[in-house]
Amino acid sequence: MKTLVWTVERAAEELLRREDDRVDGDPLSDTWPELDLETAYAVQDETLRLRLARGETLIGVKLGLTSRAKQQRMNVDSPLVAWLTDAMVLPMGVPVPTHKLIHPRVEPEIAFVMGKRLAGPGVTAATAICAVEKVFAGLEIIDSRYRDFRFTLPDVVADNASSGAFVTGSVGRSPDELDLALEGCVLSSGGSVVYTATGAAVQGHPAQALALAANTLARRGKRIEAGWIVLTGGVTDAVPLTSEAPVSVEFAGLGRLTVGS
């Protein structure tokens, strides 16, 4: 039997193929045990290069697995950073394109729109929040190219942190108007409350997640640009999205947001 030989380029092409064809498969690490975080981020960057080559535009970054709830759910132990492109934007009120997704789940996010460039290393939560122009409610529709959402940390990094789509609300607040650690949210599915949490679930404060993103990108020679959107990570665990159960989030200071298929 011929042994499958993975490369960064081959892995990126395979993950994009799965996304485009709406099929899942085994984690890369099942047949590529040498896959480590450095290589996984190289796969992620190659996937971004392929996205840009086919006409997508880079508009920001997202953090994944920033809350203990998500880390425990996915059996990983540290956060990660991934890319957002314009193809992932879902306008408010537009149904989620589930025909393009494999097994979508929805999680609430605190989203930042950057007013200034933010470049590590050495970024703190205090310096990070000073670079934020506005804060919005967000819902991210995550998807995975791995069967049953089974993956290691390098696998999910390579898969762009299970990116799918995202929507942000219409209420934009200045960060100094809010206590983001205490910003409460209630996540409901089909009209029933599923989870409650506050912004402190995201690394203790969403600005800590933003600082983590800037410093992580700096190690790769990259930075967060003015005007970018930053999704700071799921405040709660995610819930499945079905045609019978629209998902909504109610934030204390950022308003309400709903998605459905």
N, C-alpha and C positions, 0 to 999 in steps of 0.2 A: 504494500500500500504506500502511495506517495505521501510524504509528510508535508503538511501545509506550512509554508514559510511566510511569516508575516513581516511586513515592513511598514513604516509610517505611512507611506503613500497607499499601500494596499489596504491598510486598516481604514484610512480616511475614506477611500472609495467605497469600501464595503459598508461602512456605517451610513454614508449618504445613500447608497443603493437601497439599504433596508428602509430608510426614511422615505425615499421616493416611491418605493414599491409597496410600502405599508406592510412590511413583514418584520418579524423579530427573529432572533437567533441566539445562539449560545454566547456567553461572554467571551471576549477576545482572550482573556487570561486562561480559559480552559485549554486552549491550544497554543497559547503564547505566554508561558509562565514567566518569561523574562520581562514582560510588560511592567514597567515601574512608572512612578509619577512623572518623571522627566520625559520619558518616551510618550506617555499618555498626553501630556500637554503639547508635545510636538504633533501628535495625531490631531488634537483639537485645532491647532493652528493651521495644519494642512487642510483640515475640513473647512475652516474659515476661508482659506485661500480659494478653495474650489467654489464655495458659496459666492464669493466676490466675483470670481471669474464668470459665473453664470448670471450676474447682474444684481445680486443682493448688495445692500449697503450696510456697513457697520454702524450701529447707532448706540452701542453701550455694552455693558457687562451685566452678568447675573452671578449671584452667589448661590451655592447649593449646600445643603446639609449644614446650615448654620445653627439650627436648633437641635437640642438634645432629642426632641421627639423624632425629628427626621433621621438623625444619626442612628437612633435605636431601631427605627423602622427598617432602615436599609442596611443595618449591621455594618456601619462604617464609623470611624472615630474622629474625623476632622472635616472642616469645610473645604470648599473648592470654588474656583472661579471659572466662568465660561463666557461666551460671546452672545450678544444680541444683534440680530440684523432686522432690517425693515420687513422682511418676509415673515417675521414672527409676530408682528403687531396685529392685534385684533381690535378693530374699532368698537367703541361702546355700542351695545344694542345689536351687534351682528352675531348671528349664531356661530358657535364654535364649529369649525370645519372637521367634524369627526370622521368624515370620509377620507381625510388625509392623515389621520392619526391611527395608532395601533391600539393603545389602551390608555386613553387620557385620564389624568387625575388633576384635581384643582387644589391649589393652596393659596392662602392669603399672603400678600407681600406688602411691605412698606417700600415705596419706590421713591428714589431721589432723581431729580433733574439737576444736573451739575451747572453751576454758574461759572466755575473756574476750573482750569486744568488741575489735576491732582496727581502728583508723581512721587513715588517712594524712592528710596527706602526712608524709614523713620517717620512715616505718617502716623499720627495719633488720632484718637477719636475726636479730640478737640480741634485739631487742624482740619480733619476730614469734614466735619459738619460745617465749618466756615466756608467750604467750597461748594456747598449745596445751595441752590437757588430756591427750589420748591420741593415740597413733599406731597406725594399722592398716595391714595389707596391703590392697591393692585391685586389682581388675581392672575396667577400663572397657571397655564395648562401645561403640565409636564407630560412627557411621553418618554418611552425608552425603546431603544432598538434591541433590547435584551429580553428574552422570554421571562415572563413572570417578574419583571423588575429585579432579576437576580444578577448581581454584579459585585465586583470588588471596587475599592476606591479608584485605582487606575482605570478600570473599565468605564466607570461613569464619567471620569474626567475626559477620557477619549471621546465619549459620546456627548460632549458639550453639556454635561450636567443635565441630561434628560430634557433638553430644550424642546419646546413644542410651539406654544403661542403665549401671548400675554395681553392683558388689557389694563389700562389705568383709568382712574376715576376723573371726574370733572372738577373736583375740589382740590385746588393747589394751595398749600399753606407754607408760609415761611417757617423754617425749622425752629426759629426762636419763639414761635407762637405755641409750640407743642412740647410736652414732656414725652419724648418718644419712648423712653423706657416704660412709662406707664400708659402709653397709648393702647387702649383695649380694643380687641376685635372679637367678634362672634362669627363663626363660620357655620352656615346652615346648608343642608342639602334636602331638597324637596320640601322646604318649609320647616324642617326640624333642626334644632341646634345640634351640631356634632361636636364642635370644639370651641373653647374660649381660651384666650391667652392675651398677653401684653407684649409690647415691643421688646421687653427685656428677654423674651425667649430667643431673640436673635443676637447671640453673642453678648448678652447682657445689655446691649444698646445697639440699634441699627447703625450708628456711627462707627462702632467697633468693627462691624462687618465691612463698612465702606473702607476703613483704614486697612483692614486685612486684604481687601481686594487690591488697593493701591500698592501695598507692599509686596503682595504676591506677584503682581504684574511687573513690578520693578525688577524682580529677580529674572524676569524673562525679557528685560529691556523694553518694557511697554508701560503705558500710563493711561489714566482716565482723562478724557478730553472734556472741555467745556461743551455743554449742550447734550452730552450723553445721558442716557437713562441708566440708572443702576437699580436693579432689583436686589434687595438686601437679603433675601432668603425667606423661606416659608416660616411664618410666625407660628403656625400649627402644622400638624401632619396633613397630608393631602387626602382628599376624598375622591372616589371614582366619579366620572361624569357620565351620566346616562341620559337618554331622551326623556325618561320619566322624572328625572330629578335635577332641575336647575340648581346651581350652587351660587350662594350669595355670601357676601361678607359685610358686616356692619362695623365700621371703625368709629371710635368715640369722637374723634376730631376731624376725620378725613372722609366721612360719608359712607354711603352704601354703594355696592357694586354687585351686579349679578351676571352670570353667564349661563347659557343653555345651549343645547345642540338642536 
